[in-house]
Amino acid sequence: MLAVVDDKNKELVKTYLQILSKKFKGTVHLIYIKDVDYYPAEVLLEVEKAYDTIRDSGLAILNDVAKKAKDLGFDTKVLGVYCGISSERLLSIFKSVDPDVLIDLR
């Protein structure tokens, strides 16, 4: 299972994991994605400057969701925090993880 988490959907992801835990077991791969599309260089520089804050916040959210998943009986793997064009990164992860279920509620 692959779950894409962000600031807005973390509680909803937990709810879906709770529902799915009744039917599935196994490993939940978690990734925090901050979507940044093509923007002028100035915007990208600001995101780079704020990356440490984004990473720390994202890891805290991932750890919270991972704890809930473990409590529900899932094994968890935190894949990390990604800032950028999410479609490219998600495709790469999807191919490597090959999940049975994708939770992407962004």
C-alpha angles and dihedrals in degrees: 000000000000121000122191111206132190138162094277104042105041095105092045091050089053090051092051091048090053091052093045093047088072091062107023139046130178133079128340114204110205127200129174112214127193104190113222115172127191108309136159115286091255091062092047090051090053090051090050090052091050094044095102090055092045091048094049092047092046093049091050090052092046092050090051092051091043090054090052091048091050090049087054091054101261126132109232137210119188107212094188141240122313127193117188141046100354099197092065094046094043092052090052093049092044091055093049098043097036094200125199090215131031120200108194112153100161 
